[in-house]
Amino acid sequence: MNKKERLYIADIIDDPVVSYPSYYLLSRSMHSNELLHAALEAIHQMEFAFYREPKNYEEIFRLLQAGQFPLFKERYAIGYFGGRVMYLESNGWKSMPMTEDAFKMENWLIF
């Protein structure tokens, strides 16, 4: 069974600008994923200097397929697992609803 662990933001960032959620429930492999940590640090520090808007959705999927975590609306880390686009919230990965917002490039940031 894939045991989930809490990754507390305070464990990866000393003084977060955004403190909610204070933790994320993740698998062991995600718990130690440095790319995910970098995305969460950007979100919780509101520091997006190294990110830019993608030119098209192909850029987003290229990063997702490479195991990176683009940001959505400067609030969610996005992952791609089992052919499904997922967003991370406190209780773990959730299937991302494909609303019109998901197709607007200005809602995305890529590294």
Secondary structure, 3 states (H helix, E strand, C coil): CCCEEEEEHHHHCCCCCCCCCCEEEEEHHHHCCHHHHHHHHHHHHCCCCCCECCCCHHHHHHHHHCCCCCEECCCEEEEEECCEEEEEECCEEEECCCCHHHHCHHHEEEC
